[in-house]
Structure formats: C-alpha cells, structure tokens
Amino acid sequence: MSDKLKELIDKKIIIFDGAIGTEIYNKHFFVNTSFEGLNLTSPDVIKEIHSSYFNAGADILTTNTYAANRNKLTRYGFNDKVVEINIAGVELARECAGDDTLIAGSVGPIGDIPFGSGVDKAKIDEMLCEQIEALKNAGVDFILFETIPTEEDVVNALNAISKFPELPYMISLSVDRNCETTGKGEPIQNVLRHIKDCENKPTALGLNCGNGPEAMLAALEKFMPQVNYPVIVQPNAGVPKSVEGRMIYMTDPEYFTTYSVRFANLGGVIGVGGCCGTGPDHIRDVARSVSPLSISKELKEFTISDVEIELKEAVPTVEKSKLGAKIARGEWVTSVEIVPPRGVDLTATIEKARACKEAGIDAINIPDGPRASSRISPIVTSMKIQDEAGIEAVLHVCCRDKNLISMQADMLGCSAAGVHNMLFVTGDPPKLGDYPFASAVFDVDSIGVVKIQNMLNHG
C-alpha cells in the first residue's frame, strides 16, 4: 500500500479539516447520542459536514469514527455495529472528497474501561485492531490516532498498528502548554521514546486538541526540538468562556489563522487544521492564508549572512526629522491624525494638513488601512502632505498586508522620499473591515518590524 500521506507531505503544506463533534452538536444532536452511530442513522448530516470542509479547502477529510471502537460503542448499544459504522464512516467521507483528497481514518483512545469488566491489554489490542481493520478494508489512505492523551494510549496504538505494517499512520498527541500529556501530565519524552523504539514507524506526528492556538504554539516550541518527524498541528478554537451563562469560543477564524501561519512557518510543521470548536470558516481562512506558503521542513533560525558585516552608526534621532529632534530634546509634541481618502482626490486632505500647520501642530499621523479598509496609499498621502502642506507626516506602517520584502522596500522608498517618521502597527484583521475575504499576511508583528528598521538604520 503506497503512503499517500508521505507523497502529499513532500509536495505542499497540508490543510486538514476541523472539528466533527462540534459540528454535529451544532446540528442539534446532543451528547447523549453516539456521534459515530450517525454514520448509519443520519448519513446526510455527516456528509454535509465533510462537504463543508472539502469546499473550505481541506486536503484531508477525517472520518467520523473517533469513538467507533467496541468499548465506546457499547454504551449506546452499537457494540455489534463496529465494522459497519467504521466502513460507513470511510464511505461518507470518500463521497464528499475530490480525486486528490486523502481520507484519514480516525481512531481515538480506547476510553475508560469499566471496573471488573475483565478487559485486559490483549482485549484492548483486539478492539483497536477490529476498528483499524474495518477502516483499512473500507479504503482509508492512512490511520490517524488522534487526541491521544496518555503514554499508555500511545503504547496501545503502537501495539495495534504493528499488526498492519503496510498501513500508513500518524499519531496526534493531546498535550498542555508545557507539552505534558493532558491525561496524566506525563513528560513528552516518556511518550516519544515508545515511538522511537517501535519497529513500524509513523509517517508523521501531530499535536491536536489542547487549550487553543496560543497554548499550542507554546507546546509546539517545546515539542519540535525533540522530534525528527513531519508535524501536523490541529488546536482547539481556544478555551470556551462563560458569557452570561453561555459557553462561547472566543477564537474567531482570523485569530486562528494568524496562529496557523505561525505554525506553518516553524521548521518541520507540514500540516495545519482544527479540532474542537473549529468549523468550515476557520479552515477556509487557514487554507487561503497557509496554502500559498512554501514548504519549510528544516527552517533554521533567520540570519542575515554568514559573512561578518560592519554595521554603520545609526543617525541620531535628533538629526532624523524635526519631530525627532523635539522628542530627543524632551519637548512637548502634538500631532493630528488624518485618514487618507477613499478616492483619489487629496485636495481636502492637504488643506486640513495646512490648517494644522498654521495652528502649530508638529506632525500629521497617516493611518495605513485603518480598520482593514481600502484607501489611497498612506505613503503617497504622506509625501503629498510634506511637499504641499509643509508639515511632517508620521506614516503608519501596517504589518497585516505586506510580507517582509515588501515592507523593507517601502521603508527604503520612504527614506529616499524624505518620509522619516514611522509608526509600526501590527494591524486589524481583515475580518473587521470592508473586505472579509481578504487574507492577512502577518510575516511579523510591529515589534519585528522595529527590529528590521533598526538593522536598516545601521546600513
């Protein structure tokens, strides 16, 4: 059996789908329902979810089989439907997929074993193998052991998959921000040693679930130095918060995507997606922003050059501009913000700037795409104000819309044009503005641009 997951990893950054359980719940199926049983009883609902992720741009669809093992299905009276439910799960996902879409067979942990049930290690292995075999026979492209919360569950997964040496698989762990297992707080090293020692190696490793994108990034920074596998990241949509009695996920698609780009820019991360609380809107935003990124499997820390460079002395602030001189002397300064117009006529803008100069204002602040709206170039506006109104401009430089190369080019151009005052801002997400389908760049935040500018000032 060919390893289609590895083939896809070698081509591009992979977009996984988002949560299935959350989407099922949103369709008014409550938690006393076997969500996996819906593969048989409400197949159209499951297909609708898969289709929404495919249309959002997912490269991989995950089967609705996370809890489809005999132990968990017994609670709902489906213990005799294990094979049927898993086969249906694969078929439903396949029906919604494209020719190049991969199907991941979801296998979760075995779950709590009732006391006195007589279920031992051999029985656990048998139940997991039953599910894996059903998924394999139904034609999955690989097995995804997901939300694996303990070292014991990793061992169970490795023991089971060892019976299927020809079947590609990956293990996705559930860890906290300290990169310890969520089930028992075990160090990640304890888990990884079992994977290192196993004979049948996974194609990739992953982190999923957890406490949201920010905590996932903290865990990922501890996880990456310890693994030499491709890594796939699928965080929750944050931790739900109680708002007037309602539990609400506060992570909107734009915030989620910002972190997904950061994941993808880490060396070794070759796939991103979502877990609990995420939906098609999150994946659509992620696909739009992450898919164009180049693969960076071994991205090293950024360095300017291996050759030693003699830095120049930066021009003192007092010599950079009139505004800079007043600030350097500790004098009181005043500025007025004038937003660039939506059209192409700058006459009124320049007249306002002249009035400010006559009133003794030191500088005019020129926002860059305020509230994610499209207006005349703030650089052109700044140049026109300085040339025609005779008052200095403070150009806002927004990190949202341009990559590093473009921002450096703008800063060099401003220096040549005599625009010497800049205010760096990270920027509002496009979702807040007039163009909700525009994608953000966010190569760096405002602090990162200050560091770039500082290097430019030193030659």
Buried (B, 14 or more C-beta within 10 A) or exposed (E): EEBBBEEBBEEBBBBBBBBBBBBBBEEEBEEEBBBBBBBBEBBEBBBBBBBBBBEBBBBBBBBBBBBBBBBBBBBBEBEEBBBBBBBBBBBBBBEBBEEEBBBBBBBBBBBEEEEEEEBEEEBBBEBBBBBBBBBBEBEBBBBBBBBBBBBBBBBBBBBBBEEBEEBBBBBBBBBBBEBBBBBEEBEBEBBBEBBEEBEBEBBBBBBBBBBBBBBBBBBBEBBBEEBEBBBBBBBBBBBBEEEEEEEEBEBBBBBBBBBBBBBBBBEBBBBBBBBBBBBBBBBBBBBBBBBEBEBBEEBEEEEEEEEEEEEEEEEEEEEBBBBBBBBEEEEEBEBBEBBBBEEEEBEEBBEBBBEBBEEEBBBBBBBBBBEBBEBBBBBBBBBBBBEBBEBBBBBBBBBBBBEBEEBBEBBEEBEEBEBBBBBBBBBBBBBEBEEEEBBBBBBBBBEBBEEBBEEEBEE
